[in-house]
């Protein structure tokens, strides 16, 4: 089986590609190889490699950056995804697309199900949703995976940022009125491979089990990461001054995983422990 991973040097791609290579003939490409915004370049690359399946991870993930530059968000996350989907259709390949909890508005108080109606609040969420719809329209065999609050080796993430700041400060101010499910990329990558191997299709929510606020996550990072002396102060989203609007409650119910008899991801606390052990080794 020939598979291709876009965004292969990113935080998720860098752990997914080696896992795929354990069982499949897998290639990884990133922005140095071609620009996904260039439709012709995407088609040429995919037609040259002729994969049977594409894991599309390449994205512009800076949420505030997307809000400041919505055109770039649209070009990379929507148009870029459409280009990859068209190329997959051209060669008859299946496609897995990584989406986000930010396609929801967070106004509810129960975990979002796969069938719930999206309503993004930000340019990032809107572009990711448009990407979802193009994949659904253009690729016969598609898997759309919505995940959330990713952290892991090989990329910028909240856990690494908190640890860096803990070395520099005695007090951290962290938002306490947004709730979600932190997800370790090594756990997520394993489930992506399982979904692919299982022959799954459609939309899946795949996140670390359990939920917390950013404040609670920061406190757990400091305690487990060896900085219990650093004080973490809860603040509101409004006080944080971030540009993009974010959902206050973006916990995702992993219902279709259960229906498919695929095990849920481990608790986010376990993922955090494993990640901290990895980076401290």
C-alpha positions, 0 to 999 in steps of 0.5 A: 500500500502506497501512502503519502503524508502532507505536513510530514515535518509538522508536530503530528506528521513527524510522529505519524510517518514513522508509524506508517512506515512500519507497515506501508510504503509511505512518503512524506512531503512538506512546504519545501517540496511543493506549495499546497496552494498551487493546485498544479503543483499538488496534482503533479506531485500526487500524480508522480507518486500515485499514492493509494491513500493520502493523510493530509496534515498540512495546515496553517494552525496559528489561530490568531495568525489566521484571524489577522490574515484570513486570506492566508487561512483560506488559501492554506486550510481551505483552498490547499485542502481542496487542491489535495482532495482534487489530486486524490480524486484524479488518481483515485486515492482515499484521503484522511483530513485532520480538522479541529474542534474549532469548527464548533462555537462552544456554546453547548454544554455537552460534548459535541457529536460528529453529527452536530452542526458546525458553527465556527467563530474564527477564520481558522475554524471556518477555513477548516470547515470549508476543507472538510466540505471539499473533502466530502464532496471530492473524495469517495473514500474519505476520513475526516478526523476532528481533534483538539489541543494537540501537543507532542514532540517536533512542534510548538505546543501549549505544554512546551510553552508552559515549561519554557515560561516556568523556567523564566517566571514565578507566576503564569496567567492562564485562561480558565473559561475554555474547556477541551480535551488535550491530545497527545500526538503519539496517541492520535497518530496510532488511532489514525493508522487504525482508522485507515487500516480498519477501512473507516469512512466519514467524520470521527472525533478523536481526542484524549479521554477526559476534559479540562481547562487550559488553567487546569492543564497548566497546573498539571504541567507545572506539577508533573513537570517539576515546577510546583513552585510556579504559581498559575493564576486563572484569567478569563478569555477576555483578559487574555486579549487573544485576537481570535474568538475561541469556543468556551466548550469544545469537548468532542464526544468520540462516539463513532470510535465506539460504534466502530469498536475502536478503543478510545485514546488514553486519558489526557493525563496519561498522554501528558505523563508520557510526553513529559517523560519523553522530553525529559529523557 
